[in-house]
Amino acid sequence: MAYANRVQRVADHVRSHLDHNLSLEALARVAGFSPYHFHRIFRATTGETLTHFTQRCRLERAAYLMKSAPGRTLHSIAAEVGFSAQSDFSRVFRRHYGIAPSRWDRRSRLAPAVREDYETVVATARANRPTPTVQTRRHPPARVAYIRVRNPFQGRQLADGYNRLRSCLDTLQFDWHSASLLGLSWDNYETTPIEQVSFDLGFVVDHTVPAAGPLGVHQFPAVQAVEVHCQGPLVNIAVAWDYLYDEWLPHSRFEPEDLPAIKRFRSCPDQSAWADWNVDCSIAIRPQMG
């Protein structure tokens, strides 16, 4: 468990420091291991190498920015996600996605990694959806105690993670019943192999709740967010993300902050056996940068 906690800490560090030094040596120091051991521990725990994970995080963030802020230059995006030169960014992007970033239309899907049957369901829902009602809201700073769930949308993974989360908070004598439940999406299901997708399920907590055992803690700043309310099966949420990233953001004056997309639960999904979701799909936004 100690190894998994350190790997989780490093993954969180990577996602919040994309423009920093993310070399093996630097990240091994974050984990508290020697570089020799850490790259093996990371791969054994996550199923991918540290280099692949770091590049994937940088490229997914770049793709979100390219799609949602079509006016941004490749040079500025490459620098923001940690590439020292646009040529390095272009080479890695082309190797990962099979197309040069300068040739991507910033709308079509990049090497979808979802199951074909699920993509068919999403496409049908997308074709039949009404135009969502979009709202912008301010949210205060939040401290979130979370459990990380791997491959979350298969089987009982989310339900089991939710039970572990509540058990951890019960052990710490924190009353989670009236706390806000959040789901934090770090990975792009369209481009990340489903077995490598991770999802953080957590409650907003106060300073008395520490990171302990499998329980991690995120500290989020106050944000302005764009949101769509969704109620119904999980596919409705996928369609909501499509709308916000593919249609609303590119035609707005905003782009996404470097924070996870958030499901803000209006009711806990165990009340419907995880069959009916009642959430606000929320993306932290900022004014478009040059």
N, C-alpha and C positions, 0 to 999 in steps of 0.2 A: 504493500500500500504506500510506503514511503517513496518508492521509486515513482509510482503513478502520480503522487502529489507533486513531486518535483518536475516531472514532465509536464503536468498540467500548468504549473507555474511558468515554465518556460514558454509554452504555447501562448499563454495570456500575454507574456512579455513581448513575444514576436508580434502579435496582432496589434499591440498598442505602441510599438516602436519600429514601424516598418522603415522609417528613414534613418534608423540608427545602425550601428555596427552589429550585424547578426551573424558573425562568423562563429564557427564551432567553438573556438576558444572563448569568445565573449559569452556565448549562451551556456557553455559548460560552467563558467563562473557563476551565472545566475542560478544554475541547478545545484552547484556545490559538488560537482563531480570533476574528475580529470577528463580532458577531451577524449582520451583513449577509450574510456569506458562510456562516456555519455552518448556518443553517437550510436553505440550498440544498444544502450538502454532505451533511447528514444525510439529507435526502429522497432525494437521488440514490443514496446508499449503501444505505439500508434499504428504500426504497419507500414510506415513510410519513413524515408530517410529525413534527417533534419534539413538537408539542403532542399529536397523536394518540397517539404512542408513550407519552408521559408519562401521559396519561389512561388509556390501556389498561393500563399496569402498575399504576396505582393501583386501577383498577376490578377487575382480575383478583385482586389481593391482597385487596381488600374482599370479593369473591365467595367466595374460599376461606375467609375468616374467617366470613362469614355462614353458609356451608354447614356448616363443621366445628365451629363454636361457636355453636349456635343461641341460646344465652342472652345473647350479646353484644348490646349496644344499637347501633342505627345511629349514634348520636352518637359513641360511643367508637371504632367502626370508622372512621367518616369522619375523625376526628381522627388516628387512627393512620396512615392512608394519605395524609394531607396536605391534606385539605379543611378550610378555615377555618370552614365552617359546614355543618351537616347539610343545609340547603336547597340549597347548591351541589352537594353530593354527590348528593342525590336527583335534581336536574335533569340532571346529567351521566350518572348511571347510567341514567335513563329514556331519554335520548337515545341512549345507546350500545346498551342491551339491549332497548329497547322496552317496558319495564315498570318501574314505580316500585319501589324497593327495599323499601318497606313492604308492597307487594302480592305480592312474590315469596315463594313458600313455602319457599325455602332448600333445596329438594330437586330440583325439576325442572331440566332443562337450559336454559341461557341461550343462545338464538340459536346453535344448533350450527353450527360452520363446517367440520366434517369432511365428506369425500365421502360420499354416501349409501351407496355400496357398502361402504365401510369401516365405517360405522355399523351396517349390517346384520350384518356379521361380528362386530362387538363385541357387539351385542345377543344374538346366538346364543350366543357364548362366555359371556356374563354369565348367561344362563338356565341353562346346563349346568354351571357351575363348582361345585365343592364349597366349603364355607366355608374360607377360607384360614387357615393357622396364623399368628398374629400374635405377634411378639416385640418387646420393647423392649430397646434396647442403648445403651451409652455409647460414643461415638467421640471420640478425642483430636483436638486441633487438627490441621488439614491444610492444607498449601500445595499447590495444584493448578495445574500448568502445562497449559493447555488450548488447543485449536483450536475456534473457533466455526463451527458447521455450520448453514447456512441450509436451510430446507425439508428436514430431515434424513431423513425417512422415504419419500423418493421416489428411485427409481433407485439410483445408487451413491454418493449424497452422503455417507453415514456412512462407508462403506469408504474413500472418497477422503480424507475428513477424518482418519480413523485413520492412513492412510499418511502424510499431511502431518505429523501429530503426531509419529509415530515418527521421521520424517526430521529434523524440527526438533531433537528431543532427541539424535539421533545426531550432528548438527552441533555441538551443545553438549557432546558427549562424556558424556552422562548415560546410564547403563545402566538403561533402562526395563523390562527383561525381568522383573525381580522386583518392580517397583513396582505398587501398586494402581491399577487403571483405574476411573475414575468417569465416568458420564454425568449431566450436570446439565440438568434441564428447567426453563427459565425461563417458558415460555409455556403457556397452557392450550389444548390442541388443540381443545377444544370451542367456544371462543369466538374464537380467533385465526385469521384466514385462513391457510391452510396455507403460502402463500408467505412469510408473515411470521414463522412459527415458527422459533425458534433453539434450538440444543442445543449445549452445550459438552461436548466429549469430552476428558478429561485424565487424566494420571497424577499421583499424589501424589509430590512432589519435595522436595528439601532446599533450603536457602538458596542453593546455588551456581547454581541455574537461574534466569536472569533472564527478564523479559518482553522478547522480542526478535522483530522481524519480525511474522509472523502469530500468534506464541505469546503468549498472555496468561497472567496469574497471578492466581488467587484465593487469599485467605487466609481460611480458615474457622475459627471457634472450636470448642472442644469442645462436643459436643451430646449430648442424649438423643434417641433416634430410635425411631420405630415402624416395623417392617419386616415384609415378606412375601417369602418366597423364591419365585421364578418360574423355571421352566425350560420351554422350548418356543418356539413361535412368538411373534412380537411382540404379537399380540392378547392373549396372556395377561398381558402387562404392563399394557395398557390396563385390563383387568378388575381387576387388583390395585390400581391407582390408584383406580378407581371404589369398590372396597370400602373402602379406607382413608379416603378423603375423604367418601364418602357414607354409610357405615354405621358404621365403627369410631370415627372421631373425634367425630361428633355425640353418641355415647353414652358417651364417655369424659370424663375431667376435664381433657383437654388440648386445645390448639389448635396449628396449625402455626406454627413460627418463620418469620420473614421471610427465608427461605433457599430455594434451589431444591430441588425434589424430586430425589433422587439415585438413579441405578442404580449399585449397587456390584457390579461384575462379579466373579463367581467364576472365570470363564474368559473369555479374549478371544474375541470373536465371530467373528473371522476364521478360527478353527479349524473352524467349521461353515459357512463362506461366508455368515455373517450370517443363516442360516436358523434356527438354534437358539440361544436366549438363555438364559444361566444367571446370573441376577442376584438381588440382594436389592433390592427396591423400598423405599426408605428416605425417611421424612419426619421432619425435625427438629421436635421438639415442645417445648412449654412449658406450664405450668399455665394454665388458662383465666383470662383477665383479665375484669374487670367491664365 
